[in-house]
Amino acid sequence: MKFNEIIGQQTAKQRLVQMVANDRMPHALLFLGGEGCGKLALALAFAQYVLCNNKQDGDACGTCSQCIKANKYIHPDLHFSFPVIGTKVTSDKYAAEWRTALEQNPYLNVNQWLQSIGAENKQGNINKDECNSIIKKLSLKIYEGSHKILIMWLPEYLQKEGNRLLKLIEEPPENTLFILVAQSSEKILNTILSRCQIVNINPLSDEEVAQGLVQRGITEEKAQQVSFLANGNLNEGLQLSESAENDNSTLFLEWMRKCWIGNGVELVSWVNEKFATLGRENQKHFLAYALHFMREYALLKMTGTERLRLQPNEAVTAKKFTKIIEFHQIEPIVALLTDSSYYVERNANPKVLFLDASIQMHKILKGKK
């Protein structure tokens, strides 16, 4: 992967290129950022850039033998470590699945990865045997590149086993580079953090998320709509785009109308027909949209601003709501939607959950200050 294939992150790219150009590359880097910001993709691109024999204009050439192998994730001097399932299982067992996952989506999250290797409800981990395997691999001589590189995705899963790697990270063999790709520094041993130079990777902007979606074949209109809900997370944007086609804005408006009227028989029938048949992922996406809408509505109610992160038709709906939903009602509505999302995650019965939410929404909408 080359830098120019990665959406956004220009500051981080320039910093990494300068490290190599000035020959001031630390032996251990920690790429730290939220889900879907591109930190793993950036680590892949940086590794290829370091190995490239013919760097051009601040990027790898993409055509030399080093680049070709690195781009296919089969370079003998490029090693990977990532969460797996089992006590004595190492990353090597899932090397083929890992390469496939990176080719399909280098912005993936850990749940997607673990489910792809059949984890189901099992916890992922980076275990003792994996640490010993890393020590053995990095003790070998360089095969053909300029460096030996280890990309460890989510070192949070090391937990106390990370102590086994401390000496290697502090005093690595010559021309050895560690790239740790993490989401939460609080879950990483301080002794590891202190040995790494941190590169903060920022969330993507709405425009950058939309750009990434369009590059993956999503229409511009849908990409714009989805980008508002993704919160700088391209992976989330991809999941939203790949879900079944649902006009969440229309569904939300229809739901609010039904809740305002409060006809019990109609609510039961409507919930069974609309929500119960959506499927869990689409239910989550609907509630994510509803929370996004209410955040923007709160901004409209407080400031009267016209600059909302809503599509034109959604902004019209928001303005209509100003006559119905008072400011003091926003907080309980948001709490209701948040609780509903929590219960959807835990496989609550959708008929019961959304009927109860509809009744509570009716009480909120009809309530007096």
SERO-4910 file (N, C-alpha, C, O; in steps of 0.05 Angstrom, whole numbers):
BEGIN
 pado doro    nc1    nc2    nc3   cac1   cac2   cac3    cc1    cc2    cc3    oc1    oc2    oc3
  Met    A     17    -24      0      0      0      0     18     25      0     38     26     14
  Lys    A     10     44    -16     25     70    -18     10     91     -2    -14     90      3
  Phe    A     26    112      5     14    135     20     -9    147      4    -30    155     16
  Asn    A     -6    149    -23    -27    163    -38    -53    147    -40    -73    157    -51
  Glu    A    -53    122    -31    -78    106    -30    -94    111     -5   -116    101     -2
  Ile    A    -82    125     14    -94    128     41   -109    155     41    -99    175     33
  Ile    A   -134    154     51   -151    178     53   -140    196     75   -137    187     97
  Gly    A   -136    221     68   -129    241     89   -102    236    102    -84    224     90
  Gln    A   -100    244    127    -76    240    144    -51    252    132    -29    240    134
  Gln    A    -53    275    120    -30    287    107     -8    294    127     16    291    122
  Thr    A    -16    304    151      4    312    171     21    288    180     45    289    182
  Ala    A      7    266    185     21    241    194     39    231    172     61    222    177
  Lys    A     29    231    147     45    222    125     71    238    122     93    227    120
  Gln    A     69    265    124     92    282    121    112    277    144    136    278    140
  Arg    A    101    273    168    119    268    190    135    242    186    159    241    192
  Leu    A    122    221    177    135    196    172    156    198    150    178    186    152
  Val    A    149    211    129    168    215    107    193    230    116    215    223    109
  Gln    A    189    250    133    211    266    143    229    250    161    254    253    161
  Met    A    218    231    176    234    214    193    254    198    176    278    197    184
  Val    A    245    188    154    262    172    137    282    190    122    306    183    120
  Ala    A    273    213    112    290    231     97    313    242    115    335    245    105
  Asn    A    307    247    140    327    258    158    342    237    174    359    243    191
  Asp    A    337    212    167    350    189    180    347    191    210    366    186    225
  Arg    A    323    198    219    317    200    248    293    182    255    275    190    270
  Met    A    293    158    243    271    140    248    275    124    274    295    110    276
  Pro    A    257    127    293    260    112    318    255     82    312    244     74    292
  His    A    265     66    331    262     37    327    235     26    335    228      3    329
  Ala    A    219     43    349    192     35    357    173     58    355    177     79    367
  Leu    A    152     54    339    131     75    335    104     64    344     98     40    340
  Leu    A     88     82    356     61     74    363     42     92    348     40    116    354
  Phe    A     27     80    329      7     95    314    -19     93    331    -30     72    335
  Leu    A    -28    116    341    -50    117    360    -73    133    349    -70    156    342
  Gly    A    -97    120    347   -120    134    336   -145    116    339   -143     93    345
  Gly    A   -168    129    335   -193    115    337   -198     96    314   -183     95    295
  Glu    A   -220     80    317   -227     61    296   -233     74    270   -246     95    269
  Gly    A   -223     62    248   -230     72    222   -216     97    212   -224    108    192
  Cys    A   -196    106    227   -182    131    219   -160    125    199   -150    144    186
  Gly    A   -153    100    195   -133     93    176   -105     87    187    -86     87    172
  Lys    A   -103     83    213    -77     79    226    -64     53    216    -39     52    213
  Leu    A    -79     31    213    -67      7    203    -59     10    174    -37      1    166
  Ala    A    -76     22    157    -68     28    129    -43     44    128    -25     40    111
  Leu    A    -40     64    146    -17     81    147      8     65    155     30     70    144
  Ala    A      5     47    173     27     29    181     37     12    158     61      8    154
  Leu    A     18      2    142     25    -15    119     39      2     98     59     -7     87
  Ala    A     30     26     94     43     44     74     70     52     83     89     53     67
  Phe    A     73     58    109    100     66    120    119     43    117    143     47    110
  Ala    A    111     19    124    128     -5    121    138     -8     93    161    -13     88
  Gln    A    119     -5     74    127     -8     45    146     15     37    165     10     22
  Tyr    A    141     38     48    159     61     41    187     57     52    207     62     38
  Val    A    189     46     76    216     41     87    231     20     71    255     22     67
  Leu    A    216     -1     62    229    -23     47    234    -16     18    251    -29      5
  Cys    A    220      4      7    222     10    -22    251     17    -30    265     32    -16
  Asn    A    259      7    -53    286     13    -64    287     38    -81    309     47    -87
  Asn    A    264     49    -87    264     71   -106    243     92    -98    223     97   -112
  Lys    A    246    103    -74    227    123    -64    225    147    -82    245    157    -92
  Gln    A    200    156    -87    196    178   -106    175    198    -95    153    190    -88
  Asp    A    183    223    -93    164    245    -85    149    238    -59    125    242    -57
  Gly    A    164    229    -39    152    224    -14    134    200    -13    115    199      4
  Asp    A    138    180    -30    122    156    -30    138    133    -42    158    137    -55
  Ala    A    128    109    -36    141     85    -48    135     84    -78    115     95    -87
  Cys    A    153     72    -93    150     71   -122    127     52   -130    113     57   -150
  Gly    A    123     31   -115    102     12   -121    109     -9   -142     93    -27   -148
  Thr    A    133     -7   -154    141    -25   -176    166    -41   -170    170    -62   -184
  Cys    A    182    -33   -151    206    -49   -145    198    -75   -132    175    -79   -123
  Ser    A    217    -94   -131    211   -121   -119    202   -119    -90    186   -134    -81
  Gln    A    214   -100    -76    207    -96    -47    178    -87    -45    163    -97    -28
  Cys    A    170    -68    -61    143    -58    -61    123    -79    -68    102    -81    -55
  Ile    A    129    -94    -89    110   -114    -99    104   -135    -77     81   -142    -72
  Lys    A    125   -143    -62    121   -163    -41    107   -151    -17     90   -163     -5
  Ala    A    116   -126    -10    103   -113     13     74   -107      8     57   -110     26
  Asn    A     67   -100    -17     39    -94    -24     22   -119    -23     -3   -117    -20
  Lys    A     34   -142    -26     19   -167    -24     21   -179      4     10   -201      9
  Tyr    A     35   -165     22     38   -174     49     53   -201     51     47   -217     69
  Ile    A     72   -205     33     87   -230     33    117   -224     34    133   -242     29
  His    A    125   -200     41    154   -194     42    166   -209     65    155   -208     87
  Pro    A    189   -223     61    201   -239     82    211   -224    106    215   -235    128
  Asp    A    215   -197    103    224   -181    125    202   -165    138    207   -149    156
  Leu    A    177   -169    129    154   -155    141    137   -175    155    126   -194    143
  His    A    135   -172    182    121   -191    199     96   -178    211     96   -153    215
  Phe    A     76   -194    217     51   -184    229     45   -199    254     50   -223    257
  Ser    A     33   -184    273     23   -196    297     -4   -183    303     -8   -159    300
  Phe    A    -24   -199    311    -52   -189    314    -67   -208    333    -58   -231    337
  Pro    A    -89   -200    344   -104   -217    362   -114   -242    348   -124   -241    325
  Val    A   -112   -264    362   -123   -290    352   -139   -303    375   -141   -291    397
  Ile    A   -150   -326    370   -165   -340    391   -150   -366    398   -139   -380    380
  Gly    A   -149   -373    423   -135   -397    432   -110   -390    449    -99   -368    446
  Thr    A   -102   -408    466    -80   -403    484    -53   -407    472    -34   -393    479
  Lys    A    -50   -425    453    -24   -430    441    -23   -425    411     -6   -435    397
  Val    A    -42   -409    402    -44   -403    373    -29   -377    368    -31   -358    383
  Thr    A    -14   -377    346      1   -352    338    -11   -341    312    -28   -353    299
  Ser    A     -2   -317    305    -12   -304    281     -6   -319    256    -21   -317    236
  Asp    A     15   -335    257     23   -350    233      1   -368    223     -2   -373    199
  Lys    A    -16   -379    241    -37   -397    234    -58   -383    216    -70   -396    199
  Tyr    A    -61   -357    220    -81   -342    205    -69   -322    185    -82   -302    178
  Ala    A    -45   -328    176    -31   -310    157    -47   -306    131    -49   -283    122
  Ala    A    -58   -327    120    -73   -325     95    -99   -309     99   -105   -292     83
  Glu    A   -113   -314    121   -137   -299    127   -131   -269    132   -146   -252    124
  Trp    A   -108   -264    145   -100   -237    150    -95   -221    124   -103   -199    121
  Arg    A    -81   -234    106    -75   -221     80   -101   -215     65   -104   -193     53
  Thr    A   -120   -234     66   -145   -229     53   -160   -206     66   -172   -190     52
  Ala    A   -160   -205     92   -174   -184    106   -162   -157    100   -177   -137     96
  Leu    A   -136   -155     98   -123   -129     91   -129   -120     63   -133    -97     57
  Glu    A   -130   -140     45   -136   -133     17   -165   -123     14   -171   -106     -2
  Gln    A   -183   -134     30   -211   -127     28   -217   -100     42   -232    -84     32
  Asn    A   -205    -97     66   -211    -73     81   -190    -68    103   -193    -79    125
  Pro    A   -169    -52     97   -149    -46    118   -159    -27    140   -144    -20    158
  Tyr    A   -185    -19    139   -197     -2    159   -214    -19    178   -229     -8    194
  Leu    A   -212    -45    177   -230    -63    192   -226    -59    223   -205    -49    232
  Asn    A   -246    -68    238   -243    -68    267   -238    -96    278   -240   -116    263
  Val    A   -232    -98    303   -224   -124    314   -247   -144    314   -242   -168    311
  Asn    A   -272   -135    318   -294   -154    317   -297   -166    290   -302   -190    287
  Gln    A   -295   -150    269   -296   -160    241   -274   -181    237   -279   -202    225
  Trp    A   -250   -175    247   -228   -194    243   -233   -220    258   -231   -242    246
  Leu    A   -240   -218    283   -244   -242    299   -267   -260    289   -265   -284    289
  Gln    A   -289   -247    279   -311   -262    268   -303   -276    242   -313   -297    236
  Ser    A   -284   -264    227   -276   -276    202   -259   -301    206   -256   -317    188
  Ile    A   -248   -304    231   -233   -329    237   -249   -347    256   -237   -365    268
  Gly    A   -275   -342    258   -292   -360    273   -291   -357    303   -294   -377    317
  Ala    A   -286   -333    313   -284   -329    342   -311   -332    356   -312   -341    379
  Glu    A   -333   -324    342   -359   -324    355   -358   -308    381   -354   -283    380
  Asn    A   -362   -321    404   -362   -306    429   -336   -307    444   -333   -298    466
  Lys    A   -315   -319    431   -289   -322    445   -273   -295    444   -276   -279    425
  Gln    A   -257   -291    464   -241   -267    466   -215   -270    450   -203   -292    449
  Gly    A   -207   -248    437   -181   -248    423   -159   -242    442   -163   -230    463
  Asn    A   -134   -251    435   -111   -244    452    -86   -247    436    -85   -260    415
  Ile    A    -65   -234    446    -37   -238    436    -22   -252    458    -16   -239    478
  Asn    A    -17   -277    455     -8   -294    478     22   -297    480     37   -286    465
  Lys    A     29   -314    500     58   -319    506     72   -331    482     94   -323    475
  Asp    A     59   -350    468     72   -363    445     76   -344    423     96   -346    408
  Glu    A     57   -325    419     61   -304    399     85   -287    405    101   -280    387
  Cys    A     88   -279    430    111   -263    438    137   -278    433    157   -266    423
  Asn    A    138   -303    440    162   -319    435    168   -321    405    191   -321    396
  Ser    A    147   -324    389    150   -325    360    161   -299    349    178   -299    331
  Ile    A    152   -276    360    162   -250    351    192   -248    357    208   -240    341
  Ile    A    200   -256    381    228   -255    390    245   -271    371    267   -263    363
  Lys    A    235   -295    364    250   -313    346    253   -301    318    275   -301    306
  Lys    A    231   -290    307    231   -279    280    251   -255    278    266   -253    259
  Leu    A    250   -238    298    266   -214    296    295   -218    304    311   -200    301
  Ser    A    301   -242    314    329   -248    319    344   -258    294    368   -260    294
  Leu    A    328   -265    273    340   -274    248    352   -251    232    344   -228    236
  Lys    A    370   -257    214    381   -237    197    361   -227    177    341   -240    170
  Ile    A    366   -203    167    349   -191    146    353   -208    121    375   -215    113
  Tyr    A    330   -215    107    332   -231     83    340   -215     59    360   -222     46
  Glu    A    325   -195     52    330   -180     28    324   -150     29    333   -136     11
  Gly    A    310   -141     49    303   -113     51    324    -97     66    346   -108     73
  Ser    A    318    -72     71    336    -55     87    331    -58    117    349    -52    133
  His    A    307    -67    124    299    -69    152    282    -94    157    270   -105    138
  Lys    A    282   -102    182    262   -121    191    240   -105    204    246    -87    221
  Ile    A    215   -110    197    193    -94    207    171   -112    219    163   -132    207
  Leu    A    163   -105    243    140   -119    255    117    -99    258    120    -78    271
  Ile    A     94   -105    247     70    -89    251     52   -105    270     42   -126    264
  Met    A     49    -94    294     31   -107    314      5    -91    315      5    -67    323
  Trp    A    -16   -103    307    -43    -90    307    -56    -96    334    -60   -119    342
  Leu    A    -63    -74    348    -77    -75    374    -60    -88    396    -67   -109    406
  Pro    A    -38    -75    404    -21    -85    426    -36    -85    452    -26    -96    472
  Glu    A    -60    -73    454    -76    -74    478    -81   -103    486    -85   -109    509
  Tyr    A    -82   -121    466    -88   -149    471    -64   -165    482    -67   -189    489
  Leu    A    -41   -151    485    -18   -164    497    -22   -168    527    -15   -188    539
  Gln    A    -34   -147    539    -37   -146    568     -9   -151    582     11   -139    573
  Lys    A     -7   -168    602     18   -171    616     39   -186    600     63   -185    607
  Glu    A     30   -200    579     50   -215    563     69   -195    549     90   -203    539
  Gly    A     61   -170    547     79   -150    535    105   -148    549    125   -138    536
  Asn    A    107   -156    574    133   -155    588    154   -172    575    178   -166    577
  Arg    A    146   -193    560    165   -210    547    179   -196    524    201   -204    515
  Leu    A    167   -174    514    178   -160    491    194   -135    498    205   -122    481
  Leu    A    194   -128    524    206   -103    532    236   -101    524    244    -80    512
  Lys    A    251   -121    530    280   -120    523    284   -118    493    301   -103    484
  Leu    A    268   -133    478    271   -132    449    264   -104    438    277    -94    419
  Ile    A    243    -92    449    235    -65    439    256    -45    447    261    -26    432
  Glu    A    267    -48    471    286    -28    481    313    -31    467    326    -11    461
  Glu    A    322    -55    462    348    -60    449    344    -79    425    353   -102    427
  Pro    A    331    -70    404    326    -88    381    351    -93    365    370    -77    367
  Pro    A    352   -114    349    374   -118    331    376    -94    311    357    -79    308
  Glu    A    398    -91    299    403    -69    281    382    -69    258    376    -90    247
  Asn    A    373    -45    251    354    -41    229    328    -57    233    317    -69    214
  Thr    A    319    -57    257    293    -70    264    273    -48    272    280    -30    288
  Leu    A    249    -49    261    229    -29    265    204    -41    276    193    -60    264
  Phe    A    195    -31    299    169    -39    310    148    -17    303    153      6    308
  Ile    A    125    -26    293    103     -8    288     79    -19    303     68    -39    295
  Leu    A     72     -7    325     49    -15    341     25      2    333     27     26    332
  Val    A      3    -11    327    -21      3    318    -43      0    339    -54    -22    342
  Ala    A    -50     21    353    -67     19    376    -90     39    376    -89     59    363
  Gln    A   -111     32    392   -134     50    395   -135     62    423   -145     84    426
  Ser    A   -124     49    443   -127     58    470   -100     55    485    -92     33    492
  Ser    A    -87     78    489    -61     77    503    -64     68    532    -45     57    544
  Glu    A    -88     72    544    -92     65    572    -90     34    577    -85     25    599
  Lys    A    -95     19    555    -94    -10    558    -67    -23    551    -64    -47    550
  Ile    A    -47     -5    546    -20    -15    539     -2    -10    563     -4     10    576
  Leu    A     16    -29    568     34    -26    590     51      0    588     60      6    566
  Asn    A     53     14    610     69     39    609     98     34    601    110     51    589
  Thr    A    108     11    608    136      4    601    139      2    571    161      6    560
  Ile    A    118     -6    557    119     -7    527    115     21    516    129     29    498
  Leu    A     96     36    527     91     63    517    116     80    519    122     96    501
  Ser    A    131     77    541    154     94    545    177     88    525    195    104    522
  Arg    A    175     65    512    196     57    493    188     64    464    203     58    445
  Cys    A    165     76    460    155     82    433    152    112    429    146    127    447
  Gln    A    156    120    404    149    147    396    121    147    385    115    132    366
  Ile    A    103    163    397     75    162    389     69    180    365     78    203    364
  Val    A     55    169    346     45    184    323     15    184    325      2    164    321
  Asn    A      3    207    332    -26    209    335    -39    211    308    -31    227    291
  Ile    A    -59    194    304    -74    193    278   -102    204    284   -117    192    299
  Asn    A   -109    226    272   -134    239    277   -158    226    263   -154    212    243
  Pro    A   -182    230    273   -206    220    258   -207    234    231   -198    257    228
  Leu    A   -220    221    212   -223    233    185   -245    254    186   -264    252    203
  Ser    A   -244    273    169   -266    293    167   -289    280    151   -286    259    139
  Asp    A   -312    292    153   -335    282    138   -329    281    108   -336    261     95
  Glu    A   -315    301     98   -308    302     70   -289    279     62   -292    267     41
  Glu    A   -270    273     80   -252    251     74   -265    224     75   -259    206     59
  Val    A   -284    220     94   -299    195     95   -315    192     69   -316    170     58
  Ala    A   -328    214     61   -344    213     36   -326    206     12   -334    190     -5
  Gln    A   -303    218     11   -284    212    -10   -276    183    -11   -275    170    -32
  Gly    A   -270    172     13   -263    144     15   -286    125      6   -281    105     -7
  Leu    A   -310    133     12   -333    116      4   -337    118    -26   -343     97    -39
  Val    A   -335    141    -38   -338    144    -67   -317    128    -81   -322    115   -102
  Gln    A   -292    127    -71   -271    111    -83   -277     82    -82   -267     66    -99
  Arg    A   -295     74    -64   -302     45    -62   -329     40    -75   -342     19    -70
  Gly    A   -338     58    -93   -361     53   -109   -387     62    -98   -408     56   -110
  Ile    A   -387     77    -76   -412     87    -64   -420    113    -79   -402    129    -86
  Thr    A   -445    116    -85   -454    141    -98   -448    165    -81   -447    163    -56
  Glu    A   -443    188    -94   -436    212    -79   -458    220    -60   -453    228    -37
  Glu    A   -483    217    -68   -506    225    -51   -506    208    -25   -509    219     -3
  Lys    A   -504    182    -29   -504    165     -5   -479    168     12   -480    167     36
  Ala    A   -456    172     -2   -431    177     13   -433    201     31   -424    201     54
  Gln    A   -445    223     21   -449    247     37   -467    242     61   -461    251     83
  Gln    A   -488    227     56   -507    221     78   -494    204     99   -496    209    123
  Val    A   -480    183     91   -467    165    109   -444    178    124   -440    172    148
  Ser    A   -430    196    111   -406    208    124   -414    224    149   -398    225    168
  Phe    A   -438    235    150   -447    250    173   -450    231    197   -447    240    220
  Leu    A   -457    206    192   -462    187    214   -436    172    223   -436    160    244
  Ala    A   -415    173    207   -392    156    211   -373    167    233   -357    153    244
  Asn    A   -375    193    239   -359    206    260   -329    201    255   -314    193    273
  Gly    A   -320    206    230   -292    203    224   -282    175    221   -258    171    220
  Asn    A   -300    155    220   -293    127    219   -301    116    191   -324    111    186
  Leu    A   -281    112    174   -287    102    147   -298     74    148   -315     67    132
  Asn    A   -289     58    166   -299     30    169   -329     31    175   -345     15    164
  Glu    A   -337     48    194   -365     51    201   -381     60    176   -403     51    171
  Gly    A   -370     79    161   -383     88    137   -387     66    117   -408     65    104
  Leu    A   -367     48    114   -370     26     96   -392      7    106   -408     -3     89
  Gln    A   -393      2    131   -414    -16    142   -442     -4    138   -461    -18    130
  Leu    A   -444     22    142   -470     35    138   -478     34    109   -501     30    102
  Ser    A   -458     37     91   -464     37     62   -472      9     52   -488      6     34
  Glu    A   -460    -11     65   -465    -39     56   -490    -51     68   -499    -72     59
  Ser    A   -502    -37     87   -527    -48     99   -550    -45     79   -548    -31     59
  Ala    A   -571    -59     85   -594    -59     67   -603    -30     63   -602    -14     82
  Glu    A   -613    -24     40   -622      3     33   -646     11     51   -668      0     48
  Asn    A   -642     30     68   -663     40     85   -661     70     86   -639     81     91
  Asp    A   -683     84     82   -683    113     85   -689    119    114   -712    122    122
  Asn    A   -668    121    130   -671    125    159   -684    151    166   -699    153    185
  Ser    A   -680    172    149   -692    198    155   -722    196    153   -737    206    170
  Thr    A   -732    183    132   -761    179    128   -772    161    150   -794    167    161
  Leu    A   -758    140    157   -767    122    178   -768    136    205   -787    132    220
  Phe    A   -749    152    211   -748    167    236   -772    186    238   -785    188    258
  Leu    A   -776    201    216   -798    220    216   -825    206    220   -843    215    234
  Glu    A   -828    183    206   -853    167    208   -857    157    236   -879    157    247
  Trp    A   -835    148    249   -836    138    276   -845    160    295   -862    156    313
  Met    A   -833    183    292   -839    205    310   -869    213    307   -882    221    327
  Arg    A   -879    212    283   -908    219    279   -925    198    293   -945    206    306
  Lys    A   -918    173    290   -934    152    303   -933    155    334   -953    152    348
  Cys    A   -909    162    344   -906    165    373   -922    190    382   -933    189    404
  Trp    A   -923    211    366   -937    235    374   -968    229    376   -981    237    395
  Ile    A   -978    213    357  -1006    206    357  -1012    187    380  -1031    191    395
  Gly    A   -995    167    383   -997    149    406  -1019    128    405  -1029    119    425
  Asn    A  -1028    121    381  -1049    100    378  -1036     73    383  -1020     64    367
  Gly    A  -1044     60    405  -1031     36    413  -1033     13    392  -1013      0    387
  Val    A  -1056     10    381  -1059    -12    361  -1042     -7    336  -1028    -25    326
  Glu    A  -1042     18    327  -1025     25    304   -995     22    311   -980     13    294
  Leu    A   -987     30    335   -959     27    343   -950     -2    343   -928     -8    333
  Val    A   -966    -20    354   -959    -48    354   -955    -58    326   -935    -71    320
  Ser    A   -975    -53    308   -974    -62    281   -950    -50    266   -936    -64    251
  Trp    A   -945    -24    270   -924    -10    256   -896    -20    265   -879    -25    248
  Val    A   -892    -24    291   -867    -34    302   -861    -62    291   -839    -68    283
  Asn    A   -882    -79    290   -878   -106    280   -871   -106    251   -855   -123    242
  Glu    A   -882    -88    236   -878    -87    207   -851    -74    200   -838    -83    182
  Lys    A   -844    -52    214   -821    -36    207   -796    -44    221   -776    -51    209
  Phe    A   -796    -44    248   -772    -48    263   -764    -77    266   -740    -84    264
  Ala    A   -784    -94    271   -778   -122    277   -765   -136    253   -752   -156    256
  Thr    A   -770   -126    229   -760   -139    205   -734   -127    195   -723   -136    175
  Leu    A   -724   -106    209   -700    -92    199   -674   -109    201   -657   -108    184
  Gly    A   -672   -125    222   -647   -139    228   -630   -122    247   -633    -97    247
  Arg    A   -614   -135    263   -600   -121    284   -582    -98    274   -582    -77    286
  Glu    A   -566   -103    253   -548    -83    244   -563    -58    234   -555    -36    240
  Asn    A   -584    -62    220   -600    -40    210   -614    -25    233   -618     -1    231
  Gln    A   -622    -40    253   -633    -27    277   -613     -9    290   -619     14    298
  Lys    A   -588    -18    292   -566     -2    303   -561     23    286   -558     44    297
  His    A   -562     19    260   -557     42    242   -579     63    244   -575     87    244
  Phe    A   -604     53    247   -627     71    250   -624     87    276   -627    112    275
  Leu    A   -617     75    298   -614     89    323   -590    108    322   -591    129    334
  Ala    A   -569    100    308   -546    118    305   -554    143    289   -546    165    296
  Tyr    A   -571    139    268   -581    162    253   -598    179    271   -595    204    271
  Ala    A   -616    167    287   -633    182    304   -618    199    324   -625    222    330
  Leu    A   -596    188    336   -580    203    354   -565    226    340   -563    248    351
  His    A   -556    220    316   -543    241    300   -562    264    295   -555    287    298
  Phe    A   -586    257    287   -607    277    281   -613    294    306   -615    318    304
  Met    A   -615    281    329   -622    296    353   -599    314    362   -603    335    373
  Arg    A   -574    306    357   -551    323    363   -552    349    346   -548    371    356
  Glu    A   -558    345    320   -560    368    303   -585    385    309   -584    409    307
  Tyr    A   -606    372    318   -630    386    325   -625    403    350   -635    426    352
  Ala    A   -610    392    369   -603    408    393   -588    433    386   -592    454    397
  Leu    A   -569    430    367   -554    453    357   -572    474    344   -569    498    349
  Leu    A   -591    465    328   -610    483    316   -627    497    337   -632    521    335
  Lys    A   -636    482    357   -654    494    378   -639    514    395   -650    534    403
  Met    A   -613    509    400   -597    527    417   -589    552    402   -590    574    414
  Thr    A   -580    549    377   -567    571    363   -583    582    340   -578    605    331
  Gly    A   -602    566    329   -616    575    306   -600    574    280   -608    584    259
  Thr    A   -576    561    282   -558    560    259   -570    544    236   -585    524    240
  Glu    A   -564    552    212   -572    537    188   -551    517    179   -556    500    162
  Arg    A   -528    518    192   -505    501    183   -506    475    199   -492    471    219
  Leu    A   -523    457    191   -526    431    204   -514    409    187   -513    411    162
  Arg    A   -505    388    200   -494    365    186   -517    347    179   -519    323    187
  Leu    A   -536    358    163   -559    343    154   -563    348    124   -556    370    114
  Gln    A   -575    329    111   -583    333     83   -606    354     82   -620    357    102
  Pro    A   -610    367     59   -631    388     58   -658    379     67   -672    393     82
  Asn    A   -667    355     59   -693    346     67   -694    340     97   -715    343    110
  Glu    A   -671    332    109   -670    327    137   -670    353    153   -683    355    174
  Ala    A   -657    373    142   -658    400    155   -686    411    156   -694    424    175
  Val    A   -702    406    134   -730    415    134   -745    402    156   -761    414    170
  Thr    A   -740    375    160   -754    361    181   -746    372    208   -763    375    226
  Ala    A   -720    378    212   -711    389    237   -725    415    244   -732    420    267
  Lys    A   -728    432    224   -742    458    228   -771    454    236   -782    469    252
  Lys    A   -784    434    224   -812    428    231   -814    418    260   -833    425    274
  Phe    A   -794    404    269   -794    393    296   -792    416    317   -801    412    340
  Thr    A   -782    439    309   -779    461    329   -806    469    341   -807    481    362
  Lys    A   -827    464    326   -854    471    336   -865    449    354   -886    454    368
  Ile    A   -852    426    355   -863    403    370   -845    395    393   -855    391    415
  Ile    A   -819    394    389   -801    384    409   -787    408    422   -772    422    409
  Glu    A   -791    411    448   -779    433    463   -751    424    472   -743    401    472
  Phe    A   -735    444    480   -707    439    487   -705    419    510   -688    402    510
  His    A   -723    422    530   -721    404    554   -728    375    547   -722    357    563
  Gln    A   -740    370    524   -747    343    516   -724    328    502   -725    304    499
  Ile    A   -704    343    493   -682    331    478   -667    311    494   -661    289    485
  Glu    A   -660    318    519   -644    300    536   -657    273    541   -644    253    537
  Pro    A   -683    272    549   -695    246    552   -698    230    526   -697    205    527
  Ile    A   -701    244    504   -703    229    478   -676    217    472   -674    193    464
  Val    A   -654    232    476   -627    221    471   -621    198    489   -610    178    481
  Ala    A   -629    200    515   -625    178    534   -640    153    525   -630    131    527
  Leu    A   -665    157    516   -681    135    506   -668    121    482   -667     96    481
  Leu    A   -659    136    463   -646    125    439   -620    111    447   -614     90    435
  Thr    A   -605    123    465   -580    110    474   -585     84    488   -571     64    482
  Asp    A   -604     83    505   -611     58    519   -621     37    499   -614     13    501
  Ser    A   -637     45    480   -647     26    459   -624     14    443   -624     -9    437
  Ser    A   -604     31    436   -581     21    422   -566      1    439   -556    -20    428
  Tyr    A   -563      6    464   -550    -12    483   -564    -39    483   -551    -60    482
  Tyr    A   -590    -39    484   -605    -64    485   -605    -79    459   -606   -104    458
  Val    A   -604    -64    437   -602    -78    410   -576    -93    409   -575   -115    399
  Glu    A   -554    -80    419   -528    -93    419   -529   -120    434   -514   -139    428
  Arg    A   -547   -121    454   -549   -145    471   -572   -163    463   -582   -179    479
  Asn    A   -580   -160    438   -600   -178    426   -627   -178    439   -640   -199    442
  Ala    A   -636   -155    448   -663   -153    459   -684   -159    438   -679   -155    414
  Asn    A   -706   -169    447   -729   -175    428   -737   -148    415   -747   -131    429
  Pro    A   -735   -146    389   -741   -120    376   -770   -111    379   -775    -87    380
  Lys    A   -789   -130    379   -817   -122    381   -822   -109    408   -835    -89    410
  Val    A   -812   -122    429   -816   -112    456   -800    -86    460   -811    -66    470
  Leu    A   -775    -86    451   -758    -63    455   -769    -37    441   -771    -17    454
  Phe    A   -776    -39    416   -785    -16    401   -813     -7    408   -820     16    406
  Leu    A   -830    -26    416   -857    -18    426   -854     -3    452   -867     18    456
  Asp    A   -837    -13    470   -833      1    495   -821     29    490   -829     49    502
  Ala    A   -801     30    471   -789     56    465   -809     75    453   -808     99    458
  Ser    A   -828     65    437   -848     81    424   -867     93    445   -875    116    444
  Ile    A   -874     77    465   -892     86    486   -878    108    503   -890    128    509
  Gln    A   -852    103    509   -837    123    524   -834    149    508   -835    171    519
  Met    A   -829    146    482   -826    169    465   -852    186    465   -851    210    466
  His    A   -875    172    464   -901    186    464   -903    202    490   -912    225    490
  Lys    A   -896    190    513   -898    204    538   -880    229    539   -887    250    550
  Ile    A   -856    226    527   -837    249    527   -848    271    509   -848    295    517
  Leu    A   -858    264    486   -868    284    467   -893    299    478   -896    322    473
  Lys    A   -909    285    493   -934    296    504   -930    309    531   -948    322    542
  Gly    A   -906    305    542   -901    315    569   -898    345    570   -890    357    550
  Lys    A   -905    356    592   -903    385    596   -879    391    613   -870    375    629
  Lys    A   -868    415    609   -844    423    624   -851    426    653   -834    433    669
***
